[in-house]
Amino acid sequence: MGVRSRSNLPTANNKYALSISTSVVSLTVPATAMVAEIYVRTASIVFQRDAGTPTATQGMQADPNDIIILNSRAECDNFRAIRQGSVDATVDCEYFTNISG
């Protein structure tokens, strides 16, 4: 397997903030994005990469300052998250193209 590298999207704005509350949310993935990094900014979340429905106690937990890596377009499209606890969370999403070497 070769080295995998990423490039920013060919648009000026490839970074998006997302608020996560008591309802499950998904990403709005730009058409040319193939991978993403999600920085958990303010409060813990629970997420799934397989289009499953996370709950406050079912799924993978990510806490403030964690970074979630989505390694494929399918993971980006299937990402779902909900807050874990009583405080809404804010996450920052950055999208990239994927260039395998």
C-alpha positions as CSV (number, residue, x, y, z in Angstrom):
1,M,0.0,0.0,0.0
2,G,1.4,3.4,-1.0
3,V,1.5,6.6,1.0
4,R,-1.9,8.4,1.2
5,S,-1.9,12.2,0.9
6,R,-4.6,14.8,1.0
7,S,-5.1,18.1,-0.6
8,N,-7.5,21.0,0.3
9,L,-10.6,21.2,-1.8
10,P,-10.3,23.6,-4.8
11,T,-12.7,26.0,-3.1
12,A,-11.8,28.9,-0.8
13,N,-13.9,27.6,2.0
14,N,-13.5,23.9,2.9
15,K,-14.1,24.3,6.6
16,Y,-17.5,24.2,8.3
17,A,-18.8,24.5,11.8
18,L,-21.6,22.2,12.9
19,S,-23.7,22.4,16.1
20,I,-24.7,19.0,17.6
21,S,-27.6,18.8,20.0
22,T,-30.3,16.2,21.0
23,S,-31.2,15.3,17.4
24,V,-28.9,13.2,15.3
25,V,-27.1,15.3,12.6
26,S,-25.1,14.4,9.5
27,L,-22.6,16.2,7.4
28,T,-23.2,18.2,4.2
29,V,-20.3,17.0,2.3
30,P,-19.0,19.0,-0.6
31,A,-19.1,17.2,-4.0
32,T,-15.4,16.9,-4.4
33,A,-14.5,15.9,-0.8
34,M,-13.2,12.4,-0.3
35,V,-12.0,12.5,3.4
36,A,-12.6,14.8,6.4
37,E,-11.2,15.8,9.8
38,I,-13.6,16.7,12.5
39,Y,-12.4,18.7,15.5
40,V,-14.6,18.4,18.6
41,R,-14.6,21.9,20.0
42,T,-16.9,22.4,23.0
43,A,-18.6,19.2,24.4
44,S,-18.6,15.5,24.0
45,I,-20.4,13.8,21.1
46,V,-21.3,10.2,20.2
47,F,-20.9,9.3,16.5
48,Q,-21.1,6.5,14.0
49,R,-19.5,6.2,10.6
50,D,-21.8,3.6,9.1
51,A,-25.1,5.5,8.8
52,G,-26.2,3.9,12.1
53,T,-28.1,6.0,14.6
54,P,-26.0,7.0,17.6
55,T,-27.5,7.7,20.9
56,A,-26.0,9.4,24.0
57,T,-24.8,5.9,25.1
58,Q,-24.4,4.0,21.8
59,G,-21.6,4.7,19.3
60,M,-18.1,6.1,19.6
61,Q,-17.5,8.9,22.0
62,A,-15.3,11.9,21.1
63,D,-14.5,14.6,23.7
64,P,-13.4,18.2,23.4
65,N,-10.0,18.5,21.6
66,D,-10.4,15.1,19.9
67,I,-10.1,14.8,16.1
68,I,-12.2,12.3,14.2
69,I,-10.7,11.2,10.9
70,L,-13.1,10.1,8.1
71,N,-11.0,8.1,5.7
72,S,-13.4,7.7,2.7
73,R,-16.3,9.4,1.0
74,A,-18.6,6.7,2.4
75,E,-17.5,7.5,5.9
76,C,-18.2,11.2,5.2
77,D,-21.6,10.5,3.8
78,N,-22.6,8.0,6.6
79,F,-21.3,10.1,9.6
80,R,-24.0,10.7,12.2
81,A,-23.5,12.4,15.6
82,I,-25.5,13.4,18.7
83,R,-24.4,15.2,21.8
84,Q,-23.4,13.1,24.8
85,G,-24.7,14.8,27.9
86,S,-26.7,18.0,28.6
87,V,-24.5,20.5,26.7
88,D,-24.7,21.1,22.9
89,A,-21.5,20.5,21.1
90,T,-19.8,22.4,18.3
91,V,-17.5,20.7,15.9
92,D,-15.4,22.0,13.0
93,C,-15.2,19.9,9.8
94,E,-12.5,20.3,7.2
95,Y,-12.7,18.4,3.9
96,F,-10.0,17.2,1.6
97,T,-9.6,15.4,-1.7
98,N,-7.8,12.1,-1.3
99,I,-4.7,11.4,-3.5
100,S,-3.2,8.0,-3.0
101,G,0.4,7.6,-3.8
